[in-house]
Amino acid sequence: MPAPLAERPLAVPHPSRLSPEDPAYDEILSVHARAMAAGEPGYLDPASGLYVMTAAYHADRGACCGNGCRHCPYVA
């Protein structure tokens, strides 16, 4: 049975995973939104250059993996 998703939109990461105070917050959310709209599983982080999985990708997995992912939709 899939784990319950948090009660926030997939486009909004939990503040413990990405603070709204982060200087790259708006840019990260924009890149994340484009990746989700395109059906991509992830995107290149504009701040670090690392590949980051989208919230939609994580939601499709059905459960939290416990790795502290930025866009984990299971963090309440």
C-alpha positions, -999 to +999 in steps of 0.1 A: +000+000+000+014+034-009+025+058+018+003+089+023+015+121+006+020+152+027-008+178+025+010+203+003+013+207-034+040+186-051+056+218-064+063+230-028+092+213-010+091+210+028+110+239+043+133+216+061+144+203+027+146+236+009+142+268+029+123+297+013+152+318+025+176+299+002+190+324-024+183+300-052+148+290-040+128+307-068+152+294-095+151+258-080+113+258-079+112+271-115+135+244-128+116+218-107+083+229-122+096+227-158+109+192-152+076+180-137+056+197-166+078+179-191+074+145-173+111+144-165+122+123-134+146+151-123+166+182-131+201+196-127+202+217-096+211+253-106+231+258-074+251+226-071+249+210-106+237+177-090+208+158-105+177+161-082+146+139-085+112+157-088+084+153-063+063+136-090+091+109-094+091+104-056+053+102-054+053+076-082+077+055-061+050+051-034+071+056-003+099+076+012+134+062+007+148+079+038+176+097+020+165+132+028+155+141-008+147+178-015+113+172-030+101+142-009+063+144-010+061+122+021+077+147+046+048+162+066 
